[in-house]
Amino acid sequence: MMEKAEQELERRSKFLNSLILRKKAVDQNQHDQRFKNVRVRASDMPPPLQSRAFRCAKENLDAMPSGKLDSKRLALALKKEFDSTFGPAWHCIVGTSFGSYVTHSHGGFLYFSIDKVYILLFKTAVEPLNH
C-alpha cells in the first residue's frame, strides 16, 4: 500500500515539474520575443534591472519617428527612470558609435544594443559634499 502511494506521489511530482518547466520555457520565449533585438554586450547588473532598462529603452525608441534616433532624449529617459526608481546617480550614454571607459558601482553597469543603437547605463556612488 505504501509503495503505491509513493509511486503516485512520484508521478504527481514529475507531472508538476513538467508543468513548471513548460511555464518557464513559455515565459523565456515571451521574454526573448519582446527583447529579440536586444544584445547585452557587457553587464554586472541583476537581470530584473536589465529587463527594466530594455523595456524603458524599447518603449522610448518605439515612440520616436522611424529612422530618427534622439539619443539625448533616450539617455535622459533612462537616467530619469533609474534615478527615480533606484536612487542617484545613474549615467547614460546613447549612440551608434562611441568609446568609453567608466568607473561604476558594483551591480550598476549595463552596456547593450537594440538594433544599431548602443546604450551604456551605469551607476556611480554619490558622496555628500562637506562644506
Backbone as XML, in Angstrom:
<?xml version="1.0"?>
<chain id="A" units="angstrom">
  <residue number="1" name="MET">
    <atom name="N" x="0.832" y="-1.194" z="0.000"/>
    <atom name="CA" x="0.000" y="0.000" z="0.000"/>
    <atom name="C" x="0.875" y="1.255" z="0.000"/>
  </residue>
  <residue number="2" name="MET">
    <atom name="N" x="1.900" y="1.273" z="0.872"/>
    <atom name="CA" x="2.778" y="2.428" z="0.984"/>
    <atom name="C" x="3.546" y="2.652" z="-0.327"/>
  </residue>
  <residue number="3" name="GLU">
    <atom name="N" x="3.920" y="1.545" z="-0.955"/>
    <atom name="CA" x="4.668" y="1.634" z="-2.210"/>
    <atom name="C" x="3.833" y="2.292" z="-3.310"/>
  </residue>
  <residue number="4" name="LYS">
    <atom name="N" x="2.549" y="1.970" z="-3.389"/>
    <atom name="CA" x="1.659" y="2.582" z="-4.378"/>
    <atom name="C" x="1.504" y="4.077" z="-4.125"/>
  </residue>
  <residue number="5" name="ALA">
    <atom name="N" x="1.403" y="4.457" z="-2.871"/>
    <atom name="CA" x="1.281" y="5.875" z="-2.521"/>
    <atom name="C" x="2.546" y="6.631" z="-2.926"/>
  </residue>
  <residue number="6" name="GLU">
    <atom name="N" x="3.703" y="6.021" z="-2.673"/>
    <atom name="CA" x="4.977" y="6.649" z="-3.049"/>
    <atom name="C" x="5.081" y="6.787" z="-4.573"/>
  </residue>
  <residue number="7" name="GLN">
    <atom name="N" x="4.649" y="5.759" z="-5.295"/>
    <atom name="CA" x="4.681" y="5.827" z="-6.755"/>
    <atom name="C" x="3.753" y="6.928" z="-7.266"/>
  </residue>
  <residue number="8" name="GLU">
    <atom name="N" x="2.582" y="7.062" z="-6.652"/>
    <atom name="CA" x="1.634" y="8.105" z="-7.058"/>
    <atom name="C" x="2.215" y="9.487" z="-6.773"/>
  </residue>
  <residue number="9" name="LEU">
    <atom name="N" x="2.837" y="9.656" z="-5.614"/>
    <atom name="CA" x="3.480" y="10.935" z="-5.283"/>
    <atom name="C" x="4.594" y="11.257" z="-6.278"/>
  </residue>
  <residue number="10" name="GLU">
    <atom name="N" x="5.375" y="10.261" z="-6.632"/>
    <atom name="CA" x="6.458" y="10.440" z="-7.604"/>
    <atom name="C" x="5.890" y="10.857" z="-8.966"/>
  </residue>
  <residue number="11" name="ARG">
    <atom name="N" x="4.806" y="10.187" z="-9.383"/>
    <atom name="CA" x="4.170" y="10.513" z="-10.662"/>
    <atom name="C" x="3.664" y="11.953" z="-10.660"/>
  </residue>
  <residue number="12" name="ARG">
    <atom name="N" x="2.990" y="12.336" z="-9.586"/>
    <atom name="CA" x="2.464" y="13.700" z="-9.484"/>
    <atom name="C" x="3.590" y="14.735" z="-9.433"/>
  </residue>
  <residue number="13" name="SER">
    <atom name="N" x="4.640" y="14.393" z="-8.734"/>
    <atom name="CA" x="5.793" y="15.301" z="-8.642"/>
    <atom name="C" x="6.405" y="15.531" z="-10.028"/>
  </residue>
  <residue number="14" name="LYS">
    <atom name="N" x="6.558" y="14.467" z="-10.798"/>
    <atom name="CA" x="7.110" y="14.589" z="-12.158"/>
    <atom name="C" x="6.182" y="15.417" z="-13.049"/>
  </residue>
  <residue number="15" name="PHE">
    <atom name="N" x="4.876" y="15.186" z="-12.905"/>
    <atom name="CA" x="3.904" y="15.931" z="-13.696"/>
    <atom name="C" x="3.981" y="17.429" z="-13.373"/>
  </residue>
  <residue number="16" name="LEU">
    <atom name="N" x="3.998" y="17.766" z="-12.078"/>
    <atom name="CA" x="4.082" y="19.177" z="-11.677"/>
    <atom name="C" x="5.391" y="19.802" z="-12.145"/>
  </residue>
  <residue number="17" name="ASN">
    <atom name="N" x="6.471" y="19.044" z="-12.041"/>
    <atom name="CA" x="7.764" y="19.547" z="-12.500"/>
    <atom name="C" x="7.736" y="19.831" z="-13.999"/>
  </residue>
  <residue number="18" name="SER">
    <atom name="N" x="7.087" y="18.957" z="-14.777"/>
    <atom name="CA" x="7.000" y="19.189" z="-16.225"/>
    <atom name="C" x="6.173" y="20.434" z="-16.530"/>
  </residue>
  <residue number="19" name="LEU">
    <atom name="N" x="5.110" y="20.663" z="-15.747"/>
    <atom name="CA" x="4.310" y="21.885" z="-15.926"/>
    <atom name="C" x="5.139" y="23.135" z="-15.633"/>
  </residue>
  <residue number="20" name="ILE">
    <atom name="N" x="5.912" y="23.081" z="-14.565"/>
    <atom name="CA" x="6.763" y="24.220" z="-14.187"/>
    <atom name="C" x="7.788" y="24.497" z="-15.281"/>
  </residue>
  <residue number="21" name="LEU">
    <atom name="N" x="8.432" y="23.446" z="-15.779"/>
    <atom name="CA" x="9.434" y="23.620" z="-16.835"/>
    <atom name="C" x="8.816" y="24.184" z="-18.106"/>
  </residue>
  <residue number="22" name="ARG">
    <atom name="N" x="7.604" y="23.719" z="-18.451"/>
    <atom name="CA" x="6.904" y="24.230" z="-19.627"/>
    <atom name="C" x="6.582" y="25.716" z="-19.468"/>
  </residue>
  <residue number="23" name="LYS">
    <atom name="N" x="6.107" y="26.097" z="-18.278"/>
    <atom name="CA" x="5.771" y="27.500" z="-17.988"/>
    <atom name="C" x="7.019" y="28.372" z="-18.099"/>
  </residue>
  <residue number="24" name="LYS">
    <atom name="N" x="8.129" y="27.898" z="-17.540"/>
    <atom name="CA" x="9.393" y="28.653" z="-17.625"/>
    <atom name="C" x="9.823" y="28.824" z="-19.077"/>
  </residue>
  <residue number="25" name="ALA">
    <atom name="N" x="9.666" y="27.781" z="-19.882"/>
    <atom name="CA" x="10.047" y="27.856" z="-21.298"/>
    <atom name="C" x="9.181" y="28.871" z="-22.035"/>
  </residue>
  <residue number="26" name="VAL">
    <atom name="N" x="7.876" y="28.874" z="-21.751"/>
    <atom name="CA" x="6.968" y="29.845" z="-22.379"/>
    <atom name="C" x="7.343" y="31.261" z="-21.947"/>
  </residue>
  <residue number="27" name="ASP">
    <atom name="N" x="7.580" y="31.460" z="-20.652"/>
    <atom name="CA" x="7.973" y="32.779" z="-20.140"/>
    <atom name="C" x="9.269" y="33.254" z="-20.790"/>
  </residue>
  <residue number="28" name="GLN">
    <atom name="N" x="10.254" y="32.349" z="-20.897"/>
    <atom name="CA" x="11.535" y="32.701" z="-21.500"/>
    <atom name="C" x="11.346" y="33.058" z="-22.967"/>
  </residue>
  <residue number="29" name="ASN">
    <atom name="N" x="10.508" y="32.306" z="-23.677"/>
    <atom name="CA" x="10.249" y="32.574" z="-25.087"/>
    <atom name="C" x="9.586" y="33.934" z="-25.260"/>
  </residue>
  <residue number="30" name="GLN">
    <atom name="N" x="8.619" y="34.270" z="-24.381"/>
    <atom name="CA" x="7.970" y="35.578" z="-24.452"/>
    <atom name="C" x="8.987" y="36.675" z="-24.176"/>
  </residue>
  <residue number="31" name="HIS">
    <atom name="N" x="9.866" y="36.462" z="-23.191"/>
    <atom name="CA" x="10.915" y="37.438" z="-22.879"/>
    <atom name="C" x="11.825" y="37.616" z="-24.092"/>
  </residue>
  <residue number="32" name="ASP">
    <atom name="N" x="12.223" y="36.490" z="-24.709"/>
    <atom name="CA" x="13.099" y="36.552" z="-25.872"/>
    <atom name="C" x="12.439" y="37.287" z="-27.033"/>
  </residue>
  <residue number="33" name="GLN">
    <atom name="N" x="11.138" y="37.050" z="-27.256"/>
    <atom name="CA" x="10.430" y="37.715" z="-28.345"/>
    <atom name="C" x="10.342" y="39.218" z="-28.105"/>
  </residue>
  <residue number="34" name="ARG">
    <atom name="N" x="10.072" y="39.604" z="-26.856"/>
    <atom name="CA" x="9.918" y="41.016" z="-26.529"/>
    <atom name="C" x="11.243" y="41.759" z="-26.697"/>
  </residue>
  <residue number="35" name="PHE">
    <atom name="N" x="12.343" y="41.079" z="-26.380"/>
    <atom name="CA" x="13.654" y="41.712" z="-26.443"/>
    <atom name="C" x="14.548" y="41.052" z="-27.487"/>
  </residue>
  <residue number="36" name="LYS">
    <atom name="N" x="13.941" y="40.625" z="-28.608"/>
    <atom name="CA" x="14.714" y="39.866" z="-29.586"/>
    <atom name="C" x="15.826" y="40.684" z="-30.248"/>
  </residue>
  <residue number="37" name="ASN">
    <atom name="N" x="15.686" y="42.000" z="-30.315"/>
    <atom name="CA" x="16.725" y="42.827" z="-30.929"/>
    <atom name="C" x="17.733" y="43.337" z="-29.898"/>
  </residue>
  <residue number="38" name="VAL">
    <atom name="N" x="17.553" y="42.955" z="-28.636"/>
    <atom name="CA" x="18.443" y="43.412" z="-27.572"/>
    <atom name="C" x="19.622" y="42.455" z="-27.467"/>
  </residue>
  <residue number="39" name="ARG">
    <atom name="N" x="20.804" y="43.038" z="-27.369"/>
    <atom name="CA" x="22.008" y="42.219" z="-27.201"/>
    <atom name="C" x="22.858" y="42.816" z="-26.088"/>
  </residue>
  <residue number="40" name="VAL">
    <atom name="N" x="23.047" y="42.064" z="-25.023"/>
    <atom name="CA" x="23.884" y="42.528" z="-23.915"/>
    <atom name="C" x="25.337" y="42.383" z="-24.340"/>
  </residue>
  <residue number="41" name="ARG">
    <atom name="N" x="26.072" y="43.473" z="-24.248"/>
    <atom name="CA" x="27.491" y="43.469" z="-24.625"/>
    <atom name="C" x="28.368" y="43.207" z="-23.406"/>
  </residue>
  <residue number="42" name="ALA">
    <atom name="N" x="28.009" y="43.826" z="-22.271"/>
    <atom name="CA" x="28.727" y="43.620" z="-21.010"/>
    <atom name="C" x="27.817" y="44.067" z="-19.881"/>
  </residue>
  <residue number="43" name="SER">
    <atom name="N" x="27.863" y="43.358" z="-18.745"/>
    <atom name="CA" x="26.982" y="43.722" z="-17.648"/>
    <atom name="C" x="27.397" y="43.057" z="-16.352"/>
  </residue>
  <residue number="44" name="ASP">
    <atom name="N" x="27.168" y="43.759" z="-15.245"/>
    <atom name="CA" x="27.215" y="43.113" z="-13.935"/>
    <atom name="C" x="25.924" y="43.450" z="-13.192"/>
  </residue>
  <residue number="45" name="MET">
    <atom name="N" x="24.920" y="43.887" z="-13.961"/>
    <atom name="CA" x="23.627" y="44.310" z="-13.421"/>
    <atom name="C" x="22.708" y="43.097" z="-13.260"/>
  </residue>
  <residue number="46" name="PRO">
    <atom name="N" x="21.936" y="43.047" z="-12.166"/>
    <atom name="CA" x="20.987" y="41.944" z="-11.989"/>
    <atom name="C" x="19.946" y="41.908" z="-13.120"/>
  </residue>
  <residue number="47" name="PRO">
    <atom name="N" x="19.524" y="40.712" z="-13.515"/>
    <atom name="CA" x="18.564" y="40.575" z="-14.625"/>
    <atom name="C" x="17.287" y="41.425" z="-14.505"/>
  </residue>
  <residue number="48" name="PRO">
    <atom name="N" x="16.667" y="41.564" z="-13.321"/>
    <atom name="CA" x="15.454" y="42.402" z="-13.274"/>
    <atom name="C" x="15.727" y="43.866" z="-13.659"/>
  </residue>
  <residue number="49" name="LEU">
    <atom name="N" x="16.891" y="44.393" z="-13.262"/>
    <atom name="CA" x="17.237" y="45.763" z="-13.636"/>
    <atom name="C" x="17.526" y="45.843" z="-15.134"/>
  </residue>
  <residue number="50" name="GLN">
    <atom name="N" x="18.171" y="44.813" z="-15.667"/>
    <atom name="CA" x="18.429" y="44.777" z="-17.109"/>
    <atom name="C" x="17.110" y="44.821" z="-17.871"/>
  </residue>
  <residue number="51" name="SER">
    <atom name="N" x="16.152" y="44.001" z="-17.460"/>
    <atom name="CA" x="14.854" y="43.980" z="-18.136"/>
    <atom name="C" x="14.178" y="45.338" z="-18.077"/>
  </residue>
  <residue number="52" name="ARG">
    <atom name="N" x="14.316" y="46.017" z="-16.944"/>
    <atom name="CA" x="13.745" y="47.360" z="-16.798"/>
    <atom name="C" x="14.388" y="48.311" z="-17.808"/>
  </residue>
  <residue number="53" name="ALA">
    <atom name="N" x="15.711" y="48.231" z="-17.956"/>
    <atom name="CA" x="16.423" y="49.082" z="-18.911"/>
    <atom name="C" x="16.002" y="48.760" z="-20.345"/>
  </residue>
  <residue number="54" name="PHE">
    <atom name="N" x="15.902" y="47.473" z="-20.675"/>
    <atom name="CA" x="15.492" y="47.071" z="-22.024"/>
    <atom name="C" x="14.105" y="47.619" z="-22.335"/>
  </residue>
  <residue number="55" name="ARG">
    <atom name="N" x="13.180" y="47.434" z="-21.388"/>
    <atom name="CA" x="11.799" y="47.867" z="-21.593"/>
    <atom name="C" x="11.729" y="49.384" z="-21.776"/>
  </residue>
  <residue number="56" name="CYS">
    <atom name="N" x="12.415" y="50.122" z="-20.908"/>
    <atom name="CA" x="12.416" y="51.587" z="-20.992"/>
    <atom name="C" x="13.008" y="52.055" z="-22.326"/>
  </residue>
  <residue number="57" name="ALA">
    <atom name="N" x="14.126" y="51.466" z="-22.713"/>
    <atom name="CA" x="14.779" y="51.841" z="-23.968"/>
    <atom name="C" x="13.880" y="51.516" z="-25.160"/>
  </residue>
  <residue number="58" name="LYS">
    <atom name="N" x="13.300" y="50.321" z="-25.140"/>
    <atom name="CA" x="12.436" y="49.890" z="-26.242"/>
    <atom name="C" x="11.219" y="50.800" z="-26.386"/>
  </residue>
  <residue number="59" name="GLU">
    <atom name="N" x="10.567" y="51.118" z="-25.253"/>
    <atom name="CA" x="9.395" y="51.993" z="-25.291"/>
    <atom name="C" x="9.748" y="53.362" z="-25.857"/>
  </residue>
  <residue number="60" name="ASN">
    <atom name="N" x="10.869" y="53.909" z="-25.435"/>
    <atom name="CA" x="11.281" y="55.224" z="-25.921"/>
    <atom name="C" x="11.687" y="55.179" z="-27.389"/>
  </residue>
  <residue number="61" name="LEU">
    <atom name="N" x="12.381" y="54.139" z="-27.794"/>
    <atom name="CA" x="12.753" y="54.009" z="-29.212"/>
    <atom name="C" x="11.514" y="53.848" z="-30.085"/>
  </residue>
  <residue number="62" name="ASP">
    <atom name="N" x="10.560" y="53.047" z="-29.612"/>
    <atom name="CA" x="9.326" y="52.831" z="-30.381"/>
    <atom name="C" x="8.512" y="54.112" z="-30.526"/>
  </residue>
  <residue number="63" name="ALA">
    <atom name="N" x="8.640" y="55.034" z="-29.556"/>
    <atom name="CA" x="7.889" y="56.289" z="-29.587"/>
    <atom name="C" x="8.518" y="57.333" z="-30.518"/>
  </residue>
  <residue number="64" name="MET">
    <atom name="N" x="9.748" y="57.079" z="-30.962"/>
    <atom name="CA" x="10.432" y="58.024" z="-31.854"/>
    <atom name="C" x="10.014" y="57.759" z="-33.293"/>
  </residue>
  <residue number="65" name="PRO">
    <atom name="N" x="9.990" y="58.831" z="-34.102"/>
    <atom name="CA" x="9.685" y="58.626" z="-35.527"/>
    <atom name="C" x="10.688" y="57.639" z="-36.128"/>
  </residue>
  <residue number="66" name="SER">
    <atom name="N" x="10.235" y="56.768" z="-37.013"/>
    <atom name="CA" x="11.125" y="55.724" z="-37.532"/>
    <atom name="C" x="12.332" y="56.337" z="-38.237"/>
  </residue>
  <residue number="67" name="GLY">
    <atom name="N" x="13.476" y="55.772" z="-37.938"/>
    <atom name="CA" x="14.720" y="56.250" z="-38.526"/>
    <atom name="C" x="15.282" y="57.507" z="-37.885"/>
  </residue>
  <residue number="68" name="LYS">
    <atom name="N" x="14.609" y="58.053" z="-36.867"/>
    <atom name="CA" x="15.069" y="59.285" z="-36.220"/>
    <atom name="C" x="15.445" y="59.003" z="-34.774"/>
  </residue>
  <residue number="69" name="LEU">
    <atom name="N" x="16.711" y="58.705" z="-34.533"/>
    <atom name="CA" x="17.181" y="58.456" z="-33.177"/>
    <atom name="C" x="17.447" y="59.783" z="-32.471"/>
  </residue>
  <residue number="70" name="ASP">
    <atom name="N" x="16.793" y="59.993" z="-31.344"/>
    <atom name="CA" x="17.073" y="61.152" z="-30.488"/>
    <atom name="C" x="17.845" y="60.604" z="-29.294"/>
  </residue>
  <residue number="71" name="SER">
    <atom name="N" x="19.173" y="60.512" z="-29.446"/>
    <atom name="CA" x="19.998" y="59.869" z="-28.424"/>
    <atom name="C" x="19.950" y="60.607" z="-27.087"/>
  </residue>
  <residue number="72" name="LYS">
    <atom name="N" x="19.870" y="61.946" z="-27.125"/>
    <atom name="CA" x="19.796" y="62.706" z="-25.863"/>
    <atom name="C" x="18.505" y="62.391" z="-25.120"/>
  </residue>
  <residue number="73" name="ARG">
    <atom name="N" x="17.402" y="62.330" z="-25.852"/>
    <atom name="CA" x="16.105" y="62.045" z="-25.230"/>
    <atom name="C" x="16.085" y="60.643" z="-24.616"/>
  </residue>
  <residue number="74" name="LEU">
    <atom name="N" x="16.644" y="59.675" z="-25.333"/>
    <atom name="CA" x="16.692" y="58.307" z="-24.831"/>
    <atom name="C" x="17.589" y="58.213" z="-23.598"/>
  </residue>
  <residue number="75" name="ALA">
    <atom name="N" x="18.752" y="58.861" z="-23.644"/>
    <atom name="CA" x="19.662" y="58.847" z="-22.498"/>
    <atom name="C" x="19.004" y="59.480" z="-21.271"/>
  </residue>
  <residue number="76" name="LEU">
    <atom name="N" x="18.324" y="60.601" z="-21.474"/>
    <atom name="CA" x="17.646" y="61.280" z="-20.367"/>
    <atom name="C" x="16.538" y="60.406" z="-19.793"/>
  </residue>
  <residue number="77" name="ALA">
    <atom name="N" x="15.768" y="59.759" z="-20.651"/>
    <atom name="CA" x="14.668" y="58.903" z="-20.186"/>
    <atom name="C" x="15.191" y="57.753" z="-19.318"/>
  </residue>
  <residue number="78" name="LEU">
    <atom name="N" x="16.272" y="57.111" z="-19.758"/>
    <atom name="CA" x="16.843" y="56.013" z="-18.976"/>
    <atom name="C" x="17.425" y="56.511" z="-17.655"/>
  </residue>
  <residue number="79" name="LYS">
    <atom name="N" x="18.134" y="57.626" z="-17.711"/>
    <atom name="CA" x="18.712" y="58.192" z="-16.487"/>
    <atom name="C" x="17.615" y="58.533" z="-15.479"/>
  </residue>
  <residue number="80" name="LYS">
    <atom name="N" x="16.571" y="59.224" z="-15.935"/>
    <atom name="CA" x="15.481" y="59.605" z="-15.039"/>
    <atom name="C" x="14.787" y="58.381" z="-14.450"/>
  </residue>
  <residue number="81" name="GLU">
    <atom name="N" x="14.526" y="57.389" z="-15.290"/>
    <atom name="CA" x="13.876" y="56.154" z="-14.839"/>
    <atom name="C" x="14.684" y="55.486" z="-13.724"/>
  </residue>
  <residue number="82" name="PHE">
    <atom name="N" x="15.990" y="55.360" z="-13.950"/>
    <atom name="CA" x="16.827" y="54.670" z="-12.965"/>
    <atom name="C" x="17.112" y="55.529" z="-11.737"/>
  </residue>
  <residue number="83" name="ASP">
    <atom name="N" x="17.300" y="56.836" z="-11.908"/>
    <atom name="CA" x="17.485" y="57.719" z="-10.748"/>
    <atom name="C" x="16.251" y="57.690" z="-9.844"/>
  </residue>
  <residue number="84" name="SER">
    <atom name="N" x="15.077" y="57.773" z="-10.447"/>
    <atom name="CA" x="13.852" y="57.840" z="-9.643"/>
    <atom name="C" x="13.505" y="56.488" z="-9.014"/>
  </residue>
  <residue number="85" name="THR">
    <atom name="N" x="13.837" y="55.403" z="-9.684"/>
    <atom name="CA" x="13.490" y="54.077" z="-9.170"/>
    <atom name="C" x="14.553" y="53.498" z="-8.243"/>
  </residue>
  <residue number="86" name="PHE">
    <atom name="N" x="15.814" y="53.695" z="-8.591"/>
    <atom name="CA" x="16.894" y="53.045" z="-7.848"/>
    <atom name="C" x="17.833" y="54.026" z="-7.153"/>
  </residue>
  <residue number="87" name="GLY">
    <atom name="N" x="17.495" y="55.303" z="-7.145"/>
    <atom name="CA" x="18.313" y="56.312" z="-6.476"/>
    <atom name="C" x="19.454" y="56.797" z="-7.345"/>
  </residue>
  <residue number="88" name="PRO">
    <atom name="N" x="20.044" y="57.942" z="-6.957"/>
    <atom name="CA" x="21.126" y="58.512" z="-7.768"/>
    <atom name="C" x="22.402" y="57.695" z="-7.594"/>
  </residue>
  <residue number="89" name="ALA">
    <atom name="N" x="23.343" y="57.855" z="-8.394"/>
    <atom name="CA" x="23.469" y="58.704" z="-9.556"/>
    <atom name="C" x="23.756" y="57.820" z="-10.764"/>
  </residue>
  <residue number="90" name="TRP">
    <atom name="N" x="22.748" y="57.755" z="-11.645"/>
    <atom name="CA" x="22.861" y="56.965" z="-12.865"/>
    <atom name="C" x="23.312" y="57.854" z="-14.008"/>
  </residue>
  <residue number="91" name="HIS">
    <atom name="N" x="24.054" y="57.264" z="-14.930"/>
    <atom name="CA" x="24.557" y="57.969" z="-16.105"/>
    <atom name="C" x="24.223" y="57.114" z="-17.320"/>
  </residue>
  <residue number="92" name="CYS">
    <atom name="N" x="23.941" y="57.780" z="-18.431"/>
    <atom name="CA" x="23.574" y="57.043" z="-19.631"/>
    <atom name="C" x="24.192" y="57.700" z="-20.858"/>
  </residue>
  <residue number="93" name="ILE">
    <atom name="N" x="24.774" y="56.871" z="-21.687"/>
    <atom name="CA" x="25.356" y="57.311" z="-22.955"/>
    <atom name="C" x="24.680" y="56.497" z="-24.051"/>
  </residue>
  <residue number="94" name="VAL">
    <atom name="N" x="24.190" y="57.187" z="-25.077"/>
    <atom name="CA" x="23.473" y="56.526" z="-26.170"/>
    <atom name="C" x="24.041" y="57.015" z="-27.493"/>
  </residue>
  <residue number="95" name="GLY">
    <atom name="N" x="24.219" y="56.102" z="-28.419"/>
    <atom name="CA" x="24.671" y="56.492" z="-29.748"/>
    <atom name="C" x="24.862" y="55.296" z="-30.645"/>
  </residue>
  <residue number="96" name="THR">
    <atom name="N" x="25.265" y="55.583" z="-31.866"/>
    <atom name="CA" x="25.525" y="54.492" z="-32.806"/>
    <atom name="C" x="27.014" y="54.167" z="-32.850"/>
  </residue>
  <residue number="97" name="SER">
    <atom name="N" x="27.829" y="55.049" z="-32.280"/>
    <atom name="CA" x="29.264" y="54.814" z="-32.214"/>
    <atom name="C" x="29.866" y="55.711" z="-31.144"/>
  </residue>
  <residue number="98" name="PHE">
    <atom name="N" x="30.475" y="55.109" z="-30.141"/>
    <atom name="CA" x="31.176" y="55.889" z="-29.122"/>
    <atom name="C" x="32.133" y="54.973" z="-28.376"/>
  </residue>
  <residue number="99" name="GLY">
    <atom name="N" x="33.120" y="55.590" z="-27.751"/>
    <atom name="CA" x="34.040" y="54.859" z="-26.892"/>
    <atom name="C" x="33.825" y="55.341" z="-25.474"/>
  </residue>
  <residue number="100" name="SER">
    <atom name="N" x="34.173" y="54.516" z="-24.519"/>
    <atom name="CA" x="34.009" y="54.924" z="-23.136"/>
    <atom name="C" x="34.934" y="54.127" z="-22.239"/>
  </residue>
  <residue number="101" name="TYR">
    <atom name="N" x="35.173" y="54.684" z="-21.082"/>
    <atom name="CA" x="35.909" y="53.990" z="-20.038"/>
    <atom name="C" x="35.403" y="54.585" z="-18.751"/>
  </residue>
  <residue number="102" name="VAL">
    <atom name="N" x="34.626" y="53.841" z="-17.985"/>
    <atom name="CA" x="33.957" y="54.399" z="-16.820"/>
    <atom name="C" x="34.211" y="53.566" z="-15.571"/>
  </residue>
  <residue number="103" name="THR">
    <atom name="N" x="34.062" y="54.229" z="-14.426"/>
    <atom name="CA" x="34.083" y="53.554" z="-13.141"/>
    <atom name="C" x="32.640" y="53.505" z="-12.666"/>
  </residue>
  <residue number="104" name="HIS">
    <atom name="N" x="32.214" y="52.357" z="-12.172"/>
    <atom name="CA" x="30.814" y="52.214" z="-11.787"/>
    <atom name="C" x="30.692" y="51.500" z="-10.453"/>
  </residue>
  <residue number="105" name="SER">
    <atom name="N" x="29.525" y="51.631" z="-9.845"/>
    <atom name="CA" x="29.227" y="50.913" z="-8.613"/>
    <atom name="C" x="28.942" y="49.455" z="-8.936"/>
  </residue>
  <residue number="106" name="HIS">
    <atom name="N" x="29.272" y="48.575" z="-7.991"/>
    <atom name="CA" x="29.035" y="47.143" z="-8.159"/>
    <atom name="C" x="27.557" y="46.879" z="-8.439"/>
  </residue>
  <residue number="107" name="GLY">
    <atom name="N" x="27.269" y="46.099" z="-9.483"/>
    <atom name="CA" x="25.896" y="45.763" z="-9.846"/>
    <atom name="C" x="25.186" y="46.862" z="-10.617"/>
  </residue>
  <residue number="108" name="GLY">
    <atom name="N" x="25.921" y="47.891" z="-11.011"/>
    <atom name="CA" x="25.295" y="49.024" z="-11.682"/>
    <atom name="C" x="25.881" y="49.327" z="-13.044"/>
  </residue>
  <residue number="109" name="PHE">
    <atom name="N" x="26.148" y="48.296" z="-13.840"/>
    <atom name="CA" x="26.725" y="48.516" z="-15.167"/>
    <atom name="C" x="26.011" y="47.662" z="-16.204"/>
  </residue>
  <residue number="110" name="LEU">
    <atom name="N" x="25.566" y="48.318" z="-17.280"/>
    <atom name="CA" x="24.924" y="47.600" z="-18.382"/>
    <atom name="C" x="25.279" y="48.289" z="-19.694"/>
  </residue>
  <residue number="111" name="TYR">
    <atom name="N" x="25.856" y="47.523" z="-20.592"/>
    <atom name="CA" x="26.159" y="48.003" z="-21.937"/>
    <atom name="C" x="25.437" y="47.056" z="-22.893"/>
  </residue>
  <residue number="112" name="PHE">
    <atom name="N" x="24.481" y="47.604" z="-23.647"/>
    <atom name="CA" x="23.688" y="46.764" z="-24.532"/>
    <atom name="C" x="23.347" y="47.506" z="-25.808"/>
  </residue>
  <residue number="113" name="SER">
    <atom name="N" x="22.820" y="46.756" z="-26.768"/>
    <atom name="CA" x="22.401" y="47.371" z="-28.025"/>
    <atom name="C" x="20.994" y="46.894" z="-28.367"/>
  </residue>
  <residue number="114" name="ILE">
    <atom name="N" x="20.286" y="47.767" z="-29.050"/>
    <atom name="CA" x="18.998" y="47.423" z="-29.638"/>
    <atom name="C" x="19.144" y="47.807" z="-31.102"/>
  </residue>
  <residue number="115" name="ASP">
    <atom name="N" x="19.129" y="46.805" z="-31.961"/>
    <atom name="CA" x="19.444" y="47.003" z="-33.374"/>
    <atom name="C" x="20.814" y="47.666" z="-33.474"/>
  </residue>
  <residue number="116" name="LYS">
    <atom name="N" x="20.881" y="48.884" z="-34.010"/>
    <atom name="CA" x="22.184" y="49.544" z="-34.177"/>
    <atom name="C" x="22.417" y="50.659" z="-33.161"/>
  </residue>
  <residue number="117" name="VAL">
    <atom name="N" x="21.567" y="50.740" z="-32.147"/>
    <atom name="CA" x="21.694" y="51.753" z="-31.098"/>
    <atom name="C" x="22.378" y="51.118" z="-29.892"/>
  </residue>
  <residue number="118" name="TYR">
    <atom name="N" x="23.471" y="51.742" z="-29.442"/>
    <atom name="CA" x="24.233" y="51.231" z="-28.318"/>
    <atom name="C" x="23.953" y="52.095" z="-27.090"/>
  </residue>
  <residue number="119" name="ILE">
    <atom name="N" x="23.779" y="51.429" z="-25.950"/>
    <atom name="CA" x="23.391" y="52.124" z="-24.726"/>
    <atom name="C" x="24.289" y="51.667" z="-23.589"/>
  </residue>
  <residue number="120" name="LEU">
    <atom name="N" x="24.893" y="52.642" z="-22.932"/>
    <atom name="CA" x="25.720" y="52.383" z="-21.761"/>
    <atom name="C" x="25.022" y="53.042" z="-20.577"/>
  </residue>
  <residue number="121" name="LEU">
    <atom name="N" x="24.647" y="52.241" z="-19.595"/>
    <atom name="CA" x="23.951" y="52.728" z="-18.411"/>
    <atom name="C" x="24.765" y="52.272" z="-17.206"/>
  </residue>
  <residue number="122" name="PHE">
    <atom name="N" x="25.136" y="53.230" z="-16.347"/>
    <atom name="CA" x="25.932" y="52.849" z="-15.185"/>
    <atom name="C" x="25.668" y="53.771" z="-14.012"/>
  </residue>
  <residue number="123" name="LYS">
    <atom name="N" x="25.931" y="53.249" z="-12.827"/>
    <atom name="CA" x="25.691" y="53.977" z="-11.584"/>
    <atom name="C" x="27.025" y="54.280" z="-10.913"/>
  </residue>
  <residue number="124" name="THR">
    <atom name="N" x="27.102" y="55.476" z="-10.322"/>
    <atom name="CA" x="28.259" y="55.817" z="-9.514"/>
    <atom name="C" x="27.794" y="56.199" z="-8.126"/>
  </residue>
  <residue number="125" name="ALA">
    <atom name="N" x="28.685" y="56.031" z="-7.167"/>
    <atom name="CA" x="28.355" y="56.403" z="-5.781"/>
    <atom name="C" x="28.326" y="57.927" z="-5.672"/>
  </residue>
  <residue number="126" name="VAL">
    <atom name="N" x="27.418" y="58.418" z="-4.854"/>
    <atom name="CA" x="27.314" y="59.864" z="-4.631"/>
    <atom name="C" x="27.796" y="60.148" z="-3.212"/>
  </residue>
  <residue number="127" name="GLU">
    <atom name="N" x="28.809" y="60.989" z="-3.111"/>
    <atom name="CA" x="29.327" y="61.379" z="-1.798"/>
    <atom name="C" x="28.806" y="62.760" z="-1.455"/>
  </residue>
  <residue number="128" name="PRO">
    <atom name="N" x="28.266" y="62.937" z="-0.227"/>
    <atom name="CA" x="27.793" y="64.275" z="0.156"/>
    <atom name="C" x="28.970" y="65.238" z="0.273"/>
  </residue>
  <residue number="129" name="LEU">
    <atom name="N" x="28.732" y="66.471" z="-0.150"/>
    <atom name="CA" x="29.767" y="67.491" z="-0.046"/>
    <atom name="C" x="29.821" y="68.028" z="1.380"/>
  </residue>
  <residue number="130" name="ASN">
    <atom name="N" x="30.994" y="68.057" z="1.956"/>
    <atom name="CA" x="31.167" y="68.635" z="3.295"/>
    <atom name="C" x="31.677" y="70.061" z="3.143"/>
  </residue>
  <residue number="131" name="HIS">
    <atom name="N" x="30.871" y="70.999" z="3.591"/>
    <atom name="CA" x="31.276" y="72.419" z="3.447"/>
    <atom name="C" x="32.036" y="72.868" z="4.662"/>
  </residue>
</chain>
